[in-house]
Amino acid sequence: MLLRYLGILLFLLSGVSGLSAQDFQKDLKKIEQRARVKYFDDDKKVYRYEGLVKIAAGETVDGNVLVADGTLHLSGRINGSVVVLFGTIHLQKGALVDGDVVVVNGRIVQDRYAEVKGKQIETRARNLVPGTGWARRYEQQVEDEATWDEDDDDDTWVWRRRFYGDYGTLPLKQIDESLLVTYNRVQGLFTGLNVPPSLGSDNDYVDVHGFLGYGFADYKWRYEIGLNRWLFDRRDYRFEIGGSLFDRIDSPDENWMISRMENALSAFFLHRDYMDFYRRQGFELHMRQNYTIFLRGTLAFRNADYTSVRNRTDWALFGENRHFLPNPPVDEGRMRSVYGEVYFDTRDNHEQPAQGWYARLSMETSSRGALASDFSFNQYRLDVRRYIPLSRSEQLDVRVAVGSATGQLPVQKQYRLGGLSTLRGYPNKSLRGNRMLLANVEYRFTPSRNFLIPPFSSVAYTFYFDAGNAWQTDATDVAGGFESLTWRDIKTDVGIALSDNKGKYRFSIARRLDDGSRPLVFIFRLVKPF
């Protein structure tokens, strides 16, 4: 790092760029004006600093922060966005930015347990003032891993490292939560301690992670302990071997239809539990090969006992006249399987993506003969998503998912569509089988602030269309069951949603198109459907 700063200093002093202090201040003012318009919310106050700035732990800045020609060391909280011009921002342990972090001709450094709720962007001066040759004089080589995305407005280095740095292909979960708190109908209140995967520890090659928690309704301890070891190049081409031992309550619906957090809030406050659960006890051994931070292949051996679990509580804070639906049983037995996956991810944000690709191709095989399993099936699944910013106020999101299975697929492995995040005009999980086809298209439009009367001026409008089906077939080959499919077999619905400008918190109305007499479906979500 010292060499980098020395190199920049020598470059500036050498006079290659022909800059004077007066010219720099003049140019800096133009870049600053453009950055304020592009990245800051007009409703919040802007605090401007120069040089070295420190916001210590316990300190809070209620507004946007702009640092011109300087460095920001942040351990406290900023209730807004941050822009650093020609400098570095160091997000230290405990730092929280409730907005975006943007650095122009500089770097973002993020420690573990530092959180940024918005995007992290590294861009260049010439992107803020396109068409002006003088901005290119400030170009510097950025050597850190980033993604290159280009649209009609500018070409920007969108920071992808977040916490995981070069290990971006590891799916992002609650990476900084050490306390587990959730609620559902089979465990009641479940609390415990969580040790998330830590790729920034003192030993970058070994990681121990897991959780230990207790359910106050089923009176059971649940746990998982995992060990990963990285070999060879731990950056772009990291090879990983590892394993885990577990006894946990799982759901096939998690992160496909609804997140565990969102489901817990629904169950606790509204007396509606959308997940189905089962107990899974056993172990897994895996190896993974990474090719850059965007592509990863996984091969795993899984050995787990599946057991049905039943409702243990019927309490919720509201909805006392409702009752939780019975948790459905599963096909019990010991499942030994081989699982393979190819995972590709260039999204700029895992929770609220605005641009990029996501693709996951998986295959799982279980055999009574070769693997001494109680089950025998082959299952295949492809999930592809594309996030396209059409303009500053328009967003197009598309998902296509296909699934097929042969053999005797256990009920907990069936494809399930209908309701949340899938076919939103249909009852929850009303379509099931060993074949699945799904397409979702969302167009989101955020009017300008002068378009409507506040506070509705910041509301985004989303129009969506869903199409697909899940069905059972006796076909013995993986492609069977699709050739006879016609448009009349496809279930469709349309809807409109009101949300925040990122599409996360939304209230939507959906209607299925095959039967106009069916009632409208009203949905309130705390996360994006996909």
N, C-alpha and C positions, 0 to 999 in steps of 0.2 A: 504493500500500500504506500509506503514511504517513497518507493521508486516512482510510483505513478504520480504522486504530487510533485516530486522533483522534476519529472518529465514535463508536466504541465507548466511548472514555473519557468523552466528553461525555455520552453516554447514561447511563453509570453514575453520573456525578457529578450529573446533573440531578435525580436523585431520582424519576424517572418511575416506576420499578419499586418504589420504596418499600423498597429493601433496605438493611439495615445490615450492617456487617461481621460481626456475630454471627450474623445470619440466614444470610448467605452461607456461612459455615463450617459451619453446621448442615446446610444443604441440600447442600453439597459432600460431606459425609460420607455422606449417603444415596445420592447419585449414584455416589460411589466404590464403595460396597458393592455396588450393583447391577452396575456395570461389571466388577468383579472376578469376580462369579459368571458373567456372560454371556460374557466375552471371554477369560478366562484359564484355562489348564490348571492344575488343582489340583496336578499333579505337579511343577511348577516354582516356584521361589522368586520372590517379587515384590519388586522394588526400587522403593521409593517416593521421589519427589523433589517439591520445590515450587520455583516460581520459574524462573529461567533455568538450564537444564541443558545441558552440552556433553559429548558423548562423542566424543573425537578419533579420528583415523585411527590404527589399530593397537591401539586399546582394544577389549576384548570384555566384554560383560555376559552371563553365562551364566544366563539366566532371563528372566522377564517384567519390563517396565518400566512404571511408572505415574507420570505427571507431573501433579500437581494444581495448577491455576491457574498455569500457567507455559508456557514455550516450550522445546522440545527441538531442539538442533542436533546432528545425528547424522552423523558421518563414519566411525565405527567399525562394529562388528558387535554385534548383539543376537541371542542364541540363544533367542528366544522371541517373544512378541507385545508390542506397545506400545499403551498407552492414554494419551491426553492429554486432560485435562479443562479446558475453558475456556482454550485456548491454541493454539499452532501447533507442528507438527513440520516441520522443514526437513531433508529427506533429501538430504544433500550428496553430491558425487562420491565414490564408493567405499563408500558406506554399504550395509549389508546387514542386513535384518531377516528372520530365519528363521521368520516367523509372520505374523500380521495386524498392520495399523496402523489404529487406531481413534481418531478425534478427536471429542469431544463439544463442541458449540458452539465450533468452531474451524476450522482449515484444515490441509490437507496440501499441502506444497510439495516437489516432487521434481525434483532435477537429473538430468542425463544421467549414466549409469553408476552410478546408485543403484538398488538392487534390493530388491524386497519379494516374498518367495515366497508369501505369503498374500494375503488381500484387503486393499483399502484402503477404509475406510469413514468417511464423515462423517455423523454422526447428531446428534440433539438431546437435550437433557436430558429432555424430556417423553416420549421413546421409552423411556428407561430406567426411568422411574417413571410409567407410564401411570395415568390416573385421578386424578392429583394436580394441582390447579390451580396450585400454587406453582411447578411446574417450567416452566410457560409464561412465567413472568416473565423467564426467561433467554433467551428466543428472540431470535435476531438474523438479519438477512437474509444469506443465503449467495448470493453473486452468481456464483460459479464454476459452470462446466458440470458437471452431475452427472445421474444417472438417478434417477427416482423409482420405487421399488418398494414395494408394500404387500402384507403378508401378515397372517395372523391374529394374529401376535405384536406387531408394531409396524410403523411406517412409517419407513423409514431411507433416508437419502441414501447410496447405494452409490457410492463414488468410482470413476469410470470413466476418469479421465484417465491414470493410470499415467504412463508416460514420455511418451507422445505427446500428452498434454494434450488440446487441442481437436481433434487429428487422430486421433480414436479409430477412424475407419473404415479406417485403414491396417492390414492384417493384421499381427498381432504375430508376429515370428519370434524369433531369437536377437538381440535388439536391442542387447545390450551385449557381444557376443562379437566381439573383433577377431582372434582366432586360430581358424582353421578346422582341425579334425582329424576325419577320418572314415575309414571302412574299408569296402571292398566287394570283390566278386570280379572286377570289371573294372578297377579302379584300384589295388587294394591299399591301402596307406596313402596317404591324400591329405591334405596339409597346405598351409596358405597363410594369407594375410592377408585380413581382411574389413573393409570399411568399410560399416556398416549405414546405412540411411536415417536422417538426422539432422534432426529437426524442431525442435531446440532450439539450433541453431547461431547464430552472430552474425548471419548473414543468413537470416532466416526465410523468404525467398522463393525461394531457390535451394538445391538439394541435389545433391551429387555422391556417388555411392555405387557399390559393386561389390566384386569380390574377385579375387585372383590366387592360384592354387595349383598344386601339382605332384603327379602321381600316380607313386608309386615302383614300381608294377608295369607300367603302360603307358608310362612314361617320357614323359608328355605334360603340357604346361602347359595349364591351363584358366583362363578369365577371364570377367569381365563388368564393364562400366563403364556407369553410368547417370546421366542428368542430368534433374532435374525442376525446373520453374519454376512457382511459384504466382502466380496473378493475382487481382485484386479482393479480396474479403473473405477473408483467410487463416484466418478462424475457422470459423464455421458454414457459410458458402457458398463455400468455397475452390474455385476452378477451377484445374486443373493441366494442363500440357502437359509432355511429356517423351519420352524415348526411351532405348534401351539397345543396346549392341553386345556380343555374347557368343559364346563357344565353350565349351560346358559339357556335362557328362554329366547327363542328366535321367532322371526316372522318372515314369511315370503313377501310381505307387502312393504317392508321397510325400504325406503328410498326408491321404490318403484311407483307406489301409489301415494305414500305419505311418509314423512319423517317421524322418527320416534318421539322427538320433542313436540311436534305439532299434534300427534296422536295423544300424548300424555295430557296436554292442555285441554284437548277436546273431551277426553274421558273425565278429567278432574272437574272441569267447570260445567260441561254441557251434557254429561251422562251419555256420551257417544264414543264408543271405542271402535275404530275402523279396522284395526289390525286383527288377524288371526294368529294364534301363538301355538308353539309346541316346544317341548324340551329337547335339547340336543346335547348329548354328552359323549365326548370322545377326544380324538386328536387329529391333527393335520400336519403333514410334511410337505414342503413346497420348495421349488427353486424358481427364480425369476431372472430374466435377462432384460436389461434396459438398453435401448438404443436411442440416445439423446434423452432429454427430459420429457419427450412427448410420446414415446412408443415403448411398450413393455410387453413381454411375453411371460406367461406363467404356466407352470405344470405342477400339479399337486396331487397327493394321495390323501384321501379323506376316509376316516373311520369314525362313525358316529352312530349312537343309538337314538332313534326317534321315539318319543313318548308323547301321548296326548296329555293335555292339561285342561283343567276345567275352571270355571269362574270361581273366584274366591271372595269377591266383594261385589256389592251392588250400590255402593255409595258414590255420590257426586255432590258437588257444592250446590248446583242448580239442577233443575229437571227431576224433581222428586217423584213425579208421576211416570217417569220413564224407567225402563229396566235395560241393563246391558243384555245384548243378545248372547245366547250360549256360545262359548268358544267351540268351534267344530273339532271333531276328532281327526286324527291323521292315521295313515297306514303305519303302524308301529313295527319296529324291527331294527336290525343292525344294517346300516348302509355303508358298504365299502365301495368307493368309486375313485376314478381317475378324472381329474378336472383340468382342462386346458383353456387358456384365454389369451387373446391378443387385444391390447388396450391402447387406444390412440386418443390423445387429448391435447388440443391447442387452445382451449377456452381461456379467455382473459380473466375469468373469475369463476370459481367452481360453484358458488352459491347463486350468483346473479350474473350469468354470462351475458355479454353483449355482442361478442364476436368470437369466431373460432369454430373448430370441429370437435365433436366427441363421437367416438365409435368403439364398440365393444363386441367382439365375436367370441362366443364361449361354447364349449362342448363338454359334456359330462357323461361318462359311461359307467354303469354298474352291472355286474354279472354274478349270477349265482354260482356259475362254474369256475371261471378264472379267478374271481376275487373272493369267493366264498361269502357273498353278500346275500341278504334276504330279499334283495330286489334285483331286477334285471331290466335295464332300459338304456337307451341312448338319447340324449337331449341336446338340442342345438338352439342357439339364440343369437340374433344379430340386432343391435341397437345403434342407430346412426342419427346424430343430431347436428344441425347446422344453425348457427346464430349469425344473422346478417344485419348490420346497421345500415339502413337505407339512406338515412340522413341524420342530422342531429336530433330530429324529433320523431323519427320513424324507426321501427325495429321489426324484423321478420325472423321468426323462429320456426324451425321445421324439425319434426322427428318422424322416423320410419323404423318400425320394429317388426321382426319376423321371428317366429318360433316354430319348431317342429320336434317331435319325439317319436321314437319307435320302442316297441316292447311294452311292458306293463308299467306305465308311469304312475308312481304313488301320488295320492291326492295332494300332498304338500308340495309336489313339484309341478302340478298342473298350471297351465297358463290361465290367468284370470283377468278379465276386462270388465269395464263398467264402473262408472262413478269416478272417484277422485283420480285426476291426472291421466285418465285413459279415454273412455267414452263418457264424457261428463254429463250427457243427457240421459244416461241409463242408470238403473239401480246398481248399488255397490256390488261388484264382483258377481254380476248376474250371468256372465258368459264365461264358460270354462271348457277346457278340453286339452287335447294334445297337439293342437294346431293353433297358431295365433298370427294375426296380421293386424297392424295398427299404423295409422298415420295421423299426426297432429300438425296443424298449421295455425300459427298465431301472428296477427299483425297488430302492433301496438303503436299508437299515435299519441304524442304528448303535445298539446297545443302550446303556443307561446303564451307568455304571462298576460299579454294584452288581449288574448282571445276571449277569455271569459272573466266573469267577476270573481275576485278572490272570495273564499279560499279555494274555489273550484279551478283556478287557473293552473294549479300544479298537478291536477288529476290526469292520469293517462287512461286512454280508452283502448281496450284490447278486443279485437274481433277474432273469433277462432272457429275452426272447423275440425271435427274429429270423424274418422272413418276407420272401421275395422271389424273384427269378429274373432271369437275363440270358439272352437268346436272340437268334437270328438270324431275320430275316423279310425277305421280298422286297417288303414294302409300300412303295409310293412316296410315301405321305403320312405326315406326322409322327405322326398319331394311329393309323395302321394298326398292327396287331399286338397291340393292347390289347383290342379289342372281343371277341375270341374267348377271352380269358384266363379260366380257371376256377380254383377253389380247388385243384383237383388239380394244376394247373400250378405252384403256388406251393411253393417249398421252405421248410421250417420247421425250427427247432431251438429248444431251451430250454437253459438253463444256470444255474449258480450260481457265484458268485465270492466269495472272501475278499479284502478289501482294507483299506487304511488308511481312516480316516473320511472322506476326500475322494474315495475311489474311484480314485485315481491308480495306486498300485502294487497289482496284483491278481494272484491266482492263480485261474483259473477252470476249470470242467469243463463241456463242452457235449455235447449229444447231438442228432443229427438225428431228426426225428419220422417220416420216411417209411420208415425201415428200421431197426428195432430191433436187427438183427444187427451193424450197423456199430459199430466200437469207439468208446469215448468219446474226446473230443478235450481234451487238457490244454494250457492256455495260460497263460503268465506274461507280464504286460505292465508296462511302466514308464510308460505314458501312458494316459489315458482313451480308449476306442474312438471316441468322438465327443463 
